[in-house]
């Protein structure tokens, strides 16, 4: 099956700093990628839709200036958490599908801890 | 937008018994309904999915049924084993091309007791 790789898998950062998470489709091109956030013992909540070559579409309640998304190529989308605070600590996970995809493929996820 | 409800939130069964998890969705346009198994700290793994043009799909011990009229779908696991213990999520979307924008249920923690 198609492979989606996410990096880093774990990151610890200080409050006020920014963290960049990468999501790559390794063997297919993805015009659309999705970013989800998962708090402990909760479900995956869609944060935004990342569109190659255009602005991301954010879900209601997600601050676009805090969670910067860049989809500069057909195989890479990045999520930058700016001015991170402890409440941003969560599991962030991306997904993507190829143009003729029959399912969504997920990255490994990134465990972000803000101290 | 789509809203997916999932029940139960926790389910405990004895090894060898069957487990059933149920989901309902709100958007009648949704046409793709996957089920994921997620172990702690790991990515969701697709275990089975169903599209709106069929009513049932089976893969070994796992089956999914879909009732479009009632807008609900269910996951059935037979002959459960301890390694089936995990959190299971249902999801729904209107899929097309590369668009798999999923709305997830809240999850079911399945525990299979030896």
Interface residues (C-beta under 8 A of the other chain):
Chain A: X30 X31 X32 X34 X42 X43 X44 X45 X46 X49 X91 X93 X95 X96 X97 X98 X99 X100 X101 X103 X104 X106 X107 X108 X109 X111
Chain B: X34 X41 X42 X43 X44 X46 X49 X89 X97 X98 X99 X100 X101 X102 X103 X104 X105 X106 X107
